[in-house]
């Protein structure tokens, strides 16, 4: 299960990188939505990475 969580966390990493790029290109309300998407994806990515690394063997 931890490997699936790790893969989903990686997808959220892609999401926050794409959101950051779009947020810098837009203005106004659309930019606010992209920044919100960035923060949500960043939080979910880090939370899922933390969860996955608790159970995966390191080294």
C-alpha positions as CSV (number, residue, x, y, z in Angstrom):
1,X,0.0,0.0,0.0
2,X,2.9,2.4,0.7
3,X,4.1,2.1,-2.9
4,X,0.7,3.2,-4.2
5,X,0.7,6.1,-1.7
6,X,4.2,7.1,-2.9
7,X,3.1,7.1,-6.6
8,X,0.0,9.2,-5.8
9,X,2.3,11.6,-3.9
10,X,4.4,11.9,-7.0
11,X,1.4,12.7,-9.1
12,X,0.6,15.5,-6.6
13,X,4.2,16.7,-7.0
14,X,3.5,17.1,-10.8
15,X,0.3,18.9,-9.9
16,X,1.9,21.5,-7.7
17,X,4.7,22.1,-10.2
18,X,2.1,22.6,-13.0
19,X,0.0,24.8,-10.8
20,X,2.9,27.0,-9.9
21,X,3.7,27.5,-13.5
22,X,0.1,28.4,-14.4
23,X,-0.2,30.7,-11.4
24,X,2.8,32.8,-12.6
25,X,1.3,33.1,-16.1
26,X,-2.1,34.3,-15.1
27,X,-3.6,37.3,-13.2
28,X,-6.6,38.0,-11.1
29,X,-9.1,35.4,-9.9
30,X,-7.7,32.8,-12.2
31,X,-4.2,33.2,-10.6
32,X,-5.8,32.9,-7.1
33,X,-7.3,29.5,-8.1
34,X,-4.0,28.3,-9.4
35,X,-2.3,29.4,-6.2
36,X,-4.9,27.6,-4.2
37,X,-4.4,24.5,-6.3
38,X,-0.7,24.8,-5.7
39,X,-1.0,24.9,-1.9
40,X,-3.5,22.0,-1.8
41,X,-1.3,19.8,-4.1
42,X,1.8,20.8,-2.1
43,X,0.2,19.9,1.2
44,X,-1.2,16.6,-0.1
45,X,2.1,15.6,-1.7
46,X,4.1,16.2,1.5
47,X,1.5,14.5,3.7
48,X,1.4,11.4,1.5
49,X,5.2,11.3,1.1
50,X,5.5,11.5,4.9
51,X,3.0,8.7,5.2
52,X,4.6,6.5,2.6
53,X,8.1,6.8,4.0
54,X,7.0,5.6,7.5
55,X,6.5,2.1,6.1
56,X,9.0,1.8,3.3
57,X,12.4,0.4,4.0
58,X,15.2,2.9,3.6
59,X,18.7,2.0,2.5
